[in-house]
Amino acid sequence: MKRIFLISAIALLLSTMIGCEKEDNKIQKPQEQNPVAKEQQLVGTWTSVGFGNSETGEVKTMKSKKYTLKFKEDKTIKGRSSTNLLNGEYKVEGSEFKVVNLGGTEINEVGDGALFMEKLLTVNRYEIAEDDLLLFYSKAEYLLFDTKSPAGFWSIVGYGSTKTDKIERIERKVNCYWLYLSQFDKSVHGRVVADSIHGSYDFDIRFKSIKFNTIQTSKKEPKETKAYIDKLSNKVNSYDFSDKGELLLYYNNKKEWLIFEPY
């Protein structure tokens, strides 16, 4: 939501700087966005932020960041609540929005889980503002989501491959094989067996492309660690998220990938 407030503040400042004529101070009504283009913006993976209220401007942050919704072009949904994997369908007509045929695992929700599920099933419209998705379940109240970027703290799980459909797990010691991707300066920090690693990265949310630049260590590492760093530095080129909220870093035309879980 900070992004929305910042843009509004800049727009207000500019309006006071451009001329003094009455016509210059009139607020221009924004043009209606093409419904098809707006609907296309909905497609993708979204991560929960909290419960918002457009009248008060308040947002109650959720206790967990595990809540995700992935909207597909075929109008199906996959996602995760506090304890369950979700699947279902959604209907969109203009700004109207509705979740239908929602199912999944059936484990008792914890924390904000029950409230999240209750409100999700009563959502009737949506808005997209910058990188934020607002799912309204009343005139002013909404579930707030933002686009999920790869930024954050991650801990290695292992390797995935389409050849075996199995996860090759990496045995890790305490504090080993973790990765921090900064949202702000795009720096990379982490830890492997014998040393820390550092570098930088770039990503594009629209295409889920990612590239790591100059991942380095200062000490000699065992063979398996060198292979891990080589894949991270030279081969990874795209990313996605599993239904469990894991970060998947793909290489070799998405036939192989590194798997990370929230640290």
DAVENCOR-V921619 format. One record per backbone hydrogen bond with DSSP energy under -1.0 kcal/mol. NH is the residue of the N-H (numbers start at 1). CO is the residue of the C=O. Records with the same first field share a line. If there is no record, write none. Layout:
NH: CO  CO
This chain:
5: 1
6: 2
7: 3
8: 4
9: 5
10: 6
11: 7
12: 8
13: 9
14: 10
15: 11
18: 14
19: 17
26: 23
38: 34
39: 35
40: 36
41: 37
44: 71
46: 69
47: 146
48: 67
49: 144
50: 144
51: 60
52: 142
53: 58
54: 140
57: 53
60: 51
62: 49
68: 80
69: 46
70: 78
71: 44
72: 76
75: 72
77: 88
78: 70
79: 86
80: 68
81: 84
86: 79
87: 103
88: 77
89: 100
90: 75
91: 98
93: 96
96: 93
97: 124
98: 91
100: 89
103: 87
105: 85
113: 110
116: 112
117: 113
118: 114
119: 115
120: 116
121: 117
122: 119
123: 120
124: 136
125: 136
126: 95
127: 134
129: 132
132: 129
133: 145
134: 127
135: 143
136: 125
137: 141
138: 141
142: 52
143: 135
144: 50
145: 133
146: 47
147: 131
148: 45
152: 181
154: 179
155: 261
156: 177
157: 259
158: 259
159: 168
160: 257
162: 255
165: 161
168: 159
169: 167
170: 157
176: 173
179: 154
180: 189
181: 152
182: 187
188: 199
189: 180
190: 197
191: 178
192: 195
197: 190
198: 216
199: 188
200: 213
201: 186
202: 211
204: 209
208: 204
209: 204
210: 237
211: 202
213: 200
216: 198
226: 222
227: 223
228: 224
229: 225
230: 226
231: 227
232: 228
233: 229
234: 230
235: 231
236: 231
237: 250
238: 250
239: 208
240: 248
242: 246
245: 242
247: 260
248: 240
249: 258
250: 238
251: 256
255: 252
256: 251
257: 160
258: 249
259: 158
260: 247
261: 155
263: 153
